[in-house]
């Protein structure tokens, strides 16, 4: 279920809208002014990665949830 970013054509408000169905993009109205004419914006995404994982470290050991040593 993608979250799309929209811009209101009337007031310029930028907002996010969760689209549960494919045609939900056509039904997004502005939460600020209620205007129904909006446009989908191109958005970027980001992902977080621990510093050690992308430098060849052990990904499991970089987690704060994993134990620091073997089984006890």
VOLO-337606 format. One record per atom (N, C-alpha, C, O): residue number from 1; residue in three letters; x, y, z. Coordinates in steps of 0.02 Angstrom, whole numbers, plus 50000, padded with zeros to 5 digits. Layout:
BEGIN
{seq: NUM&type: ALA&c1: X&c2: Y&c3: Z};
...
END
This chain:
BEGIN
{seq: 1&type: UNK&c1: 50042&c2: 49941&c3: 50000};
{seq: 1&type: UNK&c1: 50000&c2: 50000&c3: 50000};
{seq: 1&type: UNK&c1: 50045&c2: 50062&c3: 50000};
{seq: 1&type: UNK&c1: 50072&c2: 50081&c3: 50052};
{seq: 2&type: UNK&c1: 50052&c2: 50093&c3: 49943};
{seq: 2&type: UNK&c1: 50096&c2: 50150&c3: 49939};
{seq: 2&type: UNK&c1: 50065&c2: 50214&c3: 49968};
{seq: 2&type: UNK&c1: 50005&c2: 50224&c3: 49966};
{seq: 3&type: UNK&c1: 50109&c2: 50255&c3: 49995};
{seq: 3&type: UNK&c1: 50089&c2: 50321&c3: 50018};
{seq: 3&type: UNK&c1: 50114&c2: 50370&c3: 49965};
{seq: 3&type: UNK&c1: 50174&c2: 50374&c3: 49952};
{seq: 4&type: UNK&c1: 50069&c2: 50407&c3: 49936};
{seq: 4&type: UNK&c1: 50087&c2: 50455&c3: 49884};
{seq: 4&type: UNK&c1: 50088&c2: 50525&c3: 49914};
{seq: 4&type: UNK&c1: 50054&c2: 50539&c3: 49963};
{seq: 5&type: UNK&c1: 50127&c2: 50568&c3: 49884};
{seq: 5&type: UNK&c1: 50131&c2: 50638&c3: 49904};
{seq: 5&type: UNK&c1: 50093&c2: 50679&c3: 49851};
{seq: 5&type: UNK&c1: 50105&c2: 50671&c3: 49791};
{seq: 6&type: UNK&c1: 50049&c2: 50722&c3: 49874};
{seq: 6&type: UNK&c1: 50007&c2: 50762&c3: 49830};
{seq: 6&type: UNK&c1: 50017&c2: 50836&c3: 49843};
{seq: 6&type: UNK&c1: 50040&c2: 50856&c3: 49897};
{seq: 7&type: UNK&c1: 50000&c2: 50877&c3: 49793};
{seq: 7&type: UNK&c1: 50000&c2: 50949&c3: 49800};
{seq: 7&type: UNK&c1: 49932&c2: 50974&c3: 49778};
{seq: 7&type: UNK&c1: 49908&c2: 50956&c3: 49724};
{seq: 8&type: UNK&c1: 49901&c2: 51015&c3: 49819};
{seq: 8&type: UNK&c1: 49836&c2: 51044&c3: 49803};
{seq: 8&type: UNK&c1: 49845&c2: 51097&c3: 49749};
{seq: 8&type: UNK&c1: 49889&c2: 51140&c3: 49754};
{seq: 9&type: UNK&c1: 49803&c2: 51095&c3: 49698};
{seq: 9&type: UNK&c1: 49807&c2: 51144&c3: 49644};
{seq: 9&type: UNK&c1: 49776&c2: 51211&c3: 49663};
{seq: 9&type: UNK&c1: 49787&c2: 51261&c3: 49628};
{seq: 10&type: UNK&c1: 49738&c2: 51213&c3: 49718};
{seq: 10&type: UNK&c1: 49707&c2: 51276&c3: 49739};
{seq: 10&type: UNK&c1: 49751&c2: 51314&c3: 49789};
{seq: 10&type: UNK&c1: 49767&c2: 51372&c3: 49779};
{seq: 11&type: UNK&c1: 49771&c2: 51280&c3: 49844};
{seq: 11&type: UNK&c1: 49807&c2: 51316&c3: 49897};
{seq: 11&type: UNK&c1: 49881&c2: 51299&c3: 49900};
{seq: 11&type: UNK&c1: 49919&c2: 51332&c3: 49936};
{seq: 12&type: UNK&c1: 49904&c2: 51249&c3: 49862};
{seq: 12&type: UNK&c1: 49974&c2: 51231&c3: 49861};
{seq: 12&type: UNK&c1: 49997&c2: 51187&c3: 49918};
{seq: 12&type: UNK&c1: 50056&c2: 51172&c3: 49924};
{seq: 13&type: UNK&c1: 49951&c2: 51166&c3: 49961};
{seq: 13&type: UNK&c1: 49967&c2: 51122&c3: 50017};
{seq: 13&type: UNK&c1: 49995&c2: 51055&c3: 49991};
{seq: 13&type: UNK&c1: 49968&c2: 51025&c3: 49945};
{seq: 14&type: UNK&c1: 50050&c2: 51032&c3: 50022};
{seq: 14&type: UNK&c1: 50079&c2: 50967&c3: 50005};
{seq: 14&type: UNK&c1: 50061&c2: 50920&c3: 50062};
{seq: 14&type: UNK&c1: 50072&c2: 50934&c3: 50120};
{seq: 15&type: UNK&c1: 50033&c2: 50862&c3: 50044};
{seq: 15&type: UNK&c1: 50012&c2: 50814&c3: 50093};
{seq: 15&type: UNK&c1: 50022&c2: 50743&c3: 50068};
{seq: 15&type: UNK&c1: 50032&c2: 50732&c3: 50008};
{seq: 16&type: UNK&c1: 50021&c2: 50696&c3: 50114};
{seq: 16&type: UNK&c1: 50028&c2: 50625&c3: 50097};
{seq: 16&type: UNK&c1: 49960&c2: 50591&c3: 50102};
{seq: 16&type: UNK&c1: 49918&c2: 50611&c3: 50142};
{seq: 17&type: UNK&c1: 49951&c2: 50539&c3: 50061};
{seq: 17&type: UNK&c1: 49887&c2: 50504&c3: 50059};
{seq: 17&type: UNK&c1: 49901&c2: 50430&c3: 50048};
{seq: 17&type: UNK&c1: 49936&c2: 50412&c3: 50000};
{seq: 18&type: UNK&c1: 49874&c2: 50388&c3: 50091};
{seq: 18&type: UNK&c1: 49881&c2: 50316&c3: 50084};
{seq: 18&type: UNK&c1: 49831&c2: 50290&c3: 50034};
{seq: 18&type: UNK&c1: 49770&c2: 50299&c3: 50044};
{seq: 19&type: UNK&c1: 49854&c2: 50259&c3: 49981};
{seq: 19&type: UNK&c1: 49810&c2: 50233&c3: 49929};
{seq: 19&type: UNK&c1: 49802&c2: 50158&c3: 49938};
{seq: 19&type: UNK&c1: 49848&c2: 50119&c3: 49925};
{seq: 20&type: UNK&c1: 49743&c2: 50138&c3: 49960};
{seq: 20&type: UNK&c1: 49729&c2: 50067&c3: 49971};
{seq: 20&type: UNK&c1: 49713&c2: 50031&c3: 49906};
{seq: 20&type: UNK&c1: 49726&c2: 49971&c3: 49900};
{seq: 21&type: UNK&c1: 49684&c2: 50066&c3: 49859};
{seq: 21&type: UNK&c1: 49667&c2: 50038&c3: 49794};
{seq: 21&type: UNK&c1: 49701&c2: 50078&c3: 49740};
{seq: 21&type: UNK&c1: 49724&c2: 50134&c3: 49751};
{seq: 22&type: UNK&c1: 49704&c2: 50050&c3: 49680};
{seq: 22&type: UNK&c1: 49738&c2: 50082&c3: 49625};
{seq: 22&type: UNK&c1: 49707&c2: 50150&c3: 49607};
{seq: 22&type: UNK&c1: 49743&c2: 50197&c3: 49590};
{seq: 23&type: UNK&c1: 49641&c2: 50155&c3: 49610};
{seq: 23&type: UNK&c1: 49608&c2: 50217&c3: 49590};
{seq: 23&type: UNK&c1: 49601&c2: 50268&c3: 49647};
{seq: 23&type: UNK&c1: 49570&c2: 50320&c3: 49637};
{seq: 24&type: UNK&c1: 49629&c2: 50254&c3: 49706};
{seq: 24&type: UNK&c1: 49626&c2: 50301&c3: 49761};
{seq: 24&type: UNK&c1: 49664&c2: 50366&c3: 49747};
{seq: 24&type: UNK&c1: 49649&c2: 50418&c3: 49777};
{seq: 25&type: UNK&c1: 49713&c2: 50364&c3: 49701};
{seq: 25&type: UNK&c1: 49750&c2: 50425&c3: 49684};
{seq: 25&type: UNK&c1: 49704&c2: 50478&c3: 49655};
{seq: 25&type: UNK&c1: 49718&c2: 50537&c3: 49661};
{seq: 26&type: UNK&c1: 49649&c2: 50456&c3: 49623};
{seq: 26&type: UNK&c1: 49602&c2: 50503&c3: 49593};
{seq: 26&type: UNK&c1: 49555&c2: 50533&c3: 49644};
{seq: 26&type: UNK&c1: 49518&c2: 50580&c3: 49629};
{seq: 27&type: UNK&c1: 49554&c2: 50507&c3: 49705};
{seq: 27&type: UNK&c1: 49506&c2: 50529&c3: 49755};
{seq: 27&type: UNK&c1: 49538&c2: 50568&c3: 49812};
{seq: 27&type: UNK&c1: 49504&c2: 50585&c3: 49860};
{seq: 28&type: UNK&c1: 49602&c2: 50583&c3: 49808};
{seq: 28&type: UNK&c1: 49637&c2: 50620&c3: 49861};
{seq: 28&type: UNK&c1: 49617&c2: 50693&c3: 49858};
{seq: 28&type: UNK&c1: 49628&c2: 50727&c3: 49808};
{seq: 29&type: UNK&c1: 49587&c2: 50718&c3: 49913};
{seq: 29&type: UNK&c1: 49570&c2: 50789&c3: 49916};
{seq: 29&type: UNK&c1: 49613&c2: 50821&c3: 49970};
{seq: 29&type: UNK&c1: 49636&c2: 50788&c3: 50017};
{seq: 30&type: UNK&c1: 49623&c2: 50885&c3: 49964};
{seq: 30&type: UNK&c1: 49667&c2: 50923&c3: 50008};
{seq: 30&type: UNK&c1: 49638&c2: 50925&c3: 50079};
{seq: 30&type: UNK&c1: 49581&c2: 50945&c3: 50088};
{seq: 31&type: UNK&c1: 49677&c2: 50905&c3: 50129};
{seq: 31&type: UNK&c1: 49652&c2: 50909&c3: 50198};
{seq: 31&type: UNK&c1: 49649&c2: 50980&c3: 50225};
{seq: 31&type: UNK&c1: 49614&c2: 50993&c3: 50274};
{seq: 32&type: UNK&c1: 49684&c2: 51027&c3: 50194};
{seq: 32&type: UNK&c1: 49685&c2: 51096&c3: 50217};
{seq: 32&type: UNK&c1: 49623&c2: 51136&c3: 50193};
{seq: 32&type: UNK&c1: 49592&c2: 51171&c3: 50232};
{seq: 33&type: UNK&c1: 49607&c2: 51129&c3: 50129};
{seq: 33&type: UNK&c1: 49552&c2: 51170&c3: 50102};
{seq: 33&type: UNK&c1: 49495&c2: 51128&c3: 50073};
{seq: 33&type: UNK&c1: 49442&c2: 51155&c3: 50056};
{seq: 34&type: UNK&c1: 49504&c2: 51062&c3: 50067};
{seq: 34&type: UNK&c1: 49451&c2: 51019&c3: 50042};
{seq: 34&type: UNK&c1: 49446&c2: 51016&c3: 49967};
{seq: 34&type: UNK&c1: 49402&c2: 50982&c3: 49940};
{seq: 35&type: UNK&c1: 49490&c2: 51051&c3: 49931};
{seq: 35&type: UNK&c1: 49488&c2: 51052&c3: 49858};
{seq: 35&type: UNK&c1: 49504&c2: 50983&c3: 49831};
{seq: 35&type: UNK&c1: 49548&c2: 50948&c3: 49857};
{seq: 36&type: UNK&c1: 49469&c2: 50962&c3: 49779};
{seq: 36&type: UNK&c1: 49476&c2: 50895&c3: 49752};
{seq: 36&type: UNK&c1: 49527&c2: 50890&c3: 49695};
{seq: 36&type: UNK&c1: 49545&c2: 50835&c3: 49675};
{seq: 37&type: UNK&c1: 49550&c2: 50946&c3: 49669};
{seq: 37&type: UNK&c1: 49599&c2: 50944&c3: 49615};
{seq: 37&type: UNK&c1: 49670&c2: 50945&c3: 49644};
{seq: 37&type: UNK&c1: 49693&c2: 50996&c3: 49669};
{seq: 38&type: UNK&c1: 49702&c2: 50887&c3: 49641};
{seq: 38&type: UNK&c1: 49770&c2: 50880&c3: 49667};
{seq: 38&type: UNK&c1: 49813&c2: 50847&c3: 49614};
{seq: 38&type: UNK&c1: 49788&c2: 50817&c3: 49567};
{seq: 39&type: UNK&c1: 49878&c2: 50853&c3: 49623};
{seq: 39&type: UNK&c1: 49924&c2: 50819&c3: 49578};
{seq: 39&type: UNK&c1: 49973&c2: 50777&c3: 49618};
{seq: 39&type: UNK&c1: 49994&c2: 50796&c3: 49673};
{seq: 40&type: UNK&c1: 49992&c2: 50720&c3: 49591};
{seq: 40&type: UNK&c1: 50040&c2: 50676&c3: 49623};
{seq: 40&type: UNK&c1: 50110&c2: 50704&c3: 49612};
{seq: 40&type: UNK&c1: 50128&c2: 50720&c3: 49555};
{seq: 41&type: UNK&c1: 50148&c2: 50708&c3: 49665};
{seq: 41&type: UNK&c1: 50217&c2: 50732&c3: 49660};
{seq: 41&type: UNK&c1: 50265&c2: 50672&c3: 49656};
{seq: 41&type: UNK&c1: 50250&c2: 50618&c3: 49682};
{seq: 42&type: UNK&c1: 50321&c2: 50683&c3: 49624};
{seq: 42&type: UNK&c1: 50373&c2: 50632&c3: 49623};
{seq: 42&type: UNK&c1: 50411&c2: 50637&c3: 49688};
{seq: 42&type: UNK&c1: 50438&c2: 50690&c3: 49705};
{seq: 43&type: UNK&c1: 50414&c2: 50583&c3: 49725};
{seq: 43&type: UNK&c1: 50447&c2: 50584&c3: 49790};
{seq: 43&type: UNK&c1: 50506&c2: 50537&c3: 49789};
{seq: 43&type: UNK&c1: 50508&c2: 50489&c3: 49751};
{seq: 44&type: UNK&c1: 50553&c2: 50551&c3: 49832};
{seq: 44&type: UNK&c1: 50610&c2: 50506&c3: 49841};
{seq: 44&type: UNK&c1: 50597&c2: 50465&c3: 49903};
{seq: 44&type: UNK&c1: 50553&c2: 50480&c3: 49942};
{seq: 45&type: UNK&c1: 50636&c2: 50413&c3: 49911};
{seq: 45&type: UNK&c1: 50630&c2: 50373&c3: 49971};
{seq: 45&type: UNK&c1: 50700&c2: 50366&c3: 50001};
{seq: 45&type: UNK&c1: 50750&c2: 50377&c3: 49967};
{seq: 46&type: UNK&c1: 50701&c2: 50348&c3: 50064};
{seq: 46&type: UNK&c1: 50765&c2: 50337&c3: 50096};
{seq: 46&type: UNK&c1: 50761&c2: 50272&c3: 50135};
{seq: 46&type: UNK&c1: 50707&c2: 50250&c3: 50156};
{seq: 47&type: UNK&c1: 50818&c2: 50242&c3: 50145};
{seq: 47&type: UNK&c1: 50821&c2: 50183&c3: 50187};
{seq: 47&type: UNK&c1: 50879&c2: 50191&c3: 50234};
{seq: 47&type: UNK&c1: 50930&c2: 50219&c3: 50216};
{seq: 48&type: UNK&c1: 50871&c2: 50165&c3: 50293};
{seq: 48&type: UNK&c1: 50924&c2: 50170&c3: 50342};
{seq: 48&type: UNK&c1: 50961&c2: 50104&c3: 50344};
{seq: 48&type: UNK&c1: 50932&c2: 50050&c3: 50339};
{seq: 49&type: UNK&c1: 51025&c2: 50110&c3: 50351};
{seq: 49&type: UNK&c1: 51067&c2: 50052&c3: 50355};
{seq: 49&type: UNK&c1: 51119&c2: 50066&c3: 50409};
{seq: 49&type: UNK&c1: 51144&c2: 50122&c3: 50414};
{seq: 50&type: UNK&c1: 51134&c2: 50016&c3: 50448};
{seq: 50&type: UNK&c1: 51184&c2: 50028&c3: 50500};
{seq: 50&type: UNK&c1: 51251&c2: 50041&c3: 50467};
{seq: 50&type: UNK&c1: 51264&c2: 50016&c3: 50413};
{seq: 51&type: UNK&c1: 51293&c2: 50077&c3: 50499};
{seq: 51&type: UNK&c1: 51358&c2: 50094&c3: 50471};
{seq: 51&type: UNK&c1: 51402&c2: 50034&c3: 50458};
{seq: 51&type: UNK&c1: 51440&c2: 50033&c3: 50410};
{seq: 52&type: UNK&c1: 51398&c2: 49983&c3: 50501};
{seq: 52&type: UNK&c1: 51440&c2: 49924&c3: 50493};
{seq: 52&type: UNK&c1: 51417&c2: 49879&c3: 50436};
{seq: 52&type: UNK&c1: 51459&c2: 49847&c3: 50403};
{seq: 53&type: UNK&c1: 51353&c2: 49875&c3: 50423};
{seq: 53&type: UNK&c1: 51326&c2: 49828&c3: 50374};
{seq: 53&type: UNK&c1: 51353&c2: 49842&c3: 50304};
{seq: 53&type: UNK&c1: 51370&c2: 49795&c3: 50268};
{seq: 54&type: UNK&c1: 51356&c2: 49904&c3: 50284};
{seq: 54&type: UNK&c1: 51379&c2: 49919&c3: 50216};
{seq: 54&type: UNK&c1: 51455&c2: 49922&c3: 50210};
{seq: 54&type: UNK&c1: 51481&c2: 49930&c3: 50155};
{seq: 55&type: UNK&c1: 51491&c2: 49917&c3: 50266};
{seq: 55&type: UNK&c1: 51563&c2: 49917&c3: 50263};
{seq: 55&type: UNK&c1: 51592&c2: 49848&c3: 50275};
{seq: 55&type: UNK&c1: 51652&c2: 49840&c3: 50289};
{seq: 56&type: UNK&c1: 51550&c2: 49796&c3: 50267};
{seq: 56&type: UNK&c1: 51575&c2: 49728&c3: 50274};
{seq: 56&type: UNK&c1: 51569&c2: 49700&c3: 50343};
{seq: 56&type: UNK&c1: 51593&c2: 49644&c3: 50355};
{seq: 57&type: UNK&c1: 51539&c2: 49735&c3: 50390};
{seq: 57&type: UNK&c1: 51529&c2: 49709&c3: 50457};
{seq: 57&type: UNK&c1: 51472&c2: 49659&c3: 50459};
{seq: 57&type: UNK&c1: 51437&c2: 49651&c3: 50410};
{seq: 58&type: UNK&c1: 51463&c2: 49628&c3: 50515};
{seq: 58&type: UNK&c1: 51409&c2: 49580&c3: 50524};
{seq: 58&type: UNK&c1: 51346&c2: 49618&c3: 50540};
{seq: 58&type: UNK&c1: 51343&c2: 49654&c3: 50590};
{seq: 59&type: UNK&c1: 51295&c2: 49611&c3: 50499};
{seq: 59&type: UNK&c1: 51234&c2: 49649&c3: 50507};
{seq: 59&type: UNK&c1: 51199&c2: 49632&c3: 50572};
{seq: 59&type: UNK&c1: 51171&c2: 49676&c3: 50604};
{seq: 60&type: UNK&c1: 51201&c2: 49569&c3: 50593};
{seq: 60&type: UNK&c1: 51167&c2: 49549&c3: 50655};
{seq: 60&type: UNK&c1: 51200&c2: 49581&c3: 50715};
{seq: 60&type: UNK&c1: 51165&c2: 49599&c3: 50763};
{seq: 61&type: UNK&c1: 51265&c2: 49588&c3: 50714};
{seq: 61&type: UNK&c1: 51299&c2: 49617&c3: 50772};
{seq: 61&type: UNK&c1: 51290&c2: 49692&c3: 50776};
{seq: 61&type: UNK&c1: 51304&c2: 49722&c3: 50828};
{seq: 62&type: UNK&c1: 51268&c2: 49725&c3: 50722};
{seq: 62&type: UNK&c1: 51260&c2: 49797&c3: 50723};
{seq: 62&type: UNK&c1: 51192&c2: 49817&c3: 50751};
{seq: 62&type: UNK&c1: 51180&c2: 49876&c3: 50762};
{seq: 63&type: UNK&c1: 51148&c2: 49769&c3: 50762};
{seq: 63&type: UNK&c1: 51082&c2: 49785&c3: 50789};
{seq: 63&type: UNK&c1: 51086&c2: 49794&c3: 50864};
{seq: 63&type: UNK&c1: 51123&c2: 49758&c3: 50898};
{seq: 64&type: UNK&c1: 51049&c2: 49841&c3: 50890};
{seq: 64&type: UNK&c1: 51049&c2: 49852&c3: 50962};
{seq: 64&type: UNK&c1: 51007&c2: 49799&c3: 50997};
{seq: 64&type: UNK&c1: 51009&c2: 49795&c3: 51058};
{seq: 65&type: UNK&c1: 50969&c2: 49759&c3: 50960};
{seq: 65&type: UNK&c1: 50926&c2: 49708&c3: 50989};
{seq: 65&type: UNK&c1: 50961&c2: 49641&c3: 50995};
{seq: 65&type: UNK&c1: 50940&c2: 49598&c3: 51033};
{seq: 66&type: UNK&c1: 51014&c2: 49631&c3: 50959};
{seq: 66&type: UNK&c1: 51048&c2: 49567&c3: 50960};
{seq: 66&type: UNK&c1: 51096&c2: 49564&c3: 51019};
{seq: 66&type: UNK&c1: 51124&c2: 49615&c3: 51040};
{seq: 67&type: UNK&c1: 51107&c2: 49503&c3: 51045};
{seq: 67&type: UNK&c1: 51154&c2: 49497&c3: 51101};
{seq: 67&type: UNK&c1: 51225&c2: 49512&c3: 51077};
{seq: 67&type: UNK&c1: 51241&c2: 49502&c3: 51019};
{seq: 68&type: UNK&c1: 51267&c2: 49536&c3: 51123};
{seq: 68&type: UNK&c1: 51334&c2: 49553&c3: 51105};
{seq: 68&type: UNK&c1: 51380&c2: 49493&c3: 51104};
{seq: 68&type: UNK&c1: 51435&c2: 49496&c3: 51075};
{seq: 69&type: UNK&c1: 51359&c2: 49437&c3: 51133};
{seq: 69&type: UNK&c1: 51400&c2: 49377&c3: 51131};
{seq: 69&type: UNK&c1: 51356&c2: 49317&c3: 51114};
{seq: 69&type: UNK&c1: 51298&c2: 49326&c3: 51097};
{seq: 70&type: UNK&c1: 51382&c2: 49258&c3: 51119};
{seq: 70&type: UNK&c1: 51345&c2: 49197&c3: 51102};
{seq: 70&type: UNK&c1: 51290&c2: 49183&c3: 51151};
{seq: 70&type: UNK&c1: 51270&c2: 49227&c3: 51189};
{seq: 71&type: UNK&c1: 51264&c2: 49122&c3: 51149};
{seq: 71&type: UNK&c1: 51210&c2: 49102&c3: 51194};
{seq: 71&type: UNK&c1: 51234&c2: 49100&c3: 51266};
{seq: 71&type: UNK&c1: 51292&c2: 49086&c3: 51279};
{seq: 72&type: UNK&c1: 51189&c2: 49114&c3: 51311};
{seq: 72&type: UNK&c1: 51208&c2: 49111&c3: 51382};
{seq: 72&type: UNK&c1: 51173&c2: 49055&c3: 51418};
{seq: 72&type: UNK&c1: 51183&c2: 49046&c3: 51478};
END
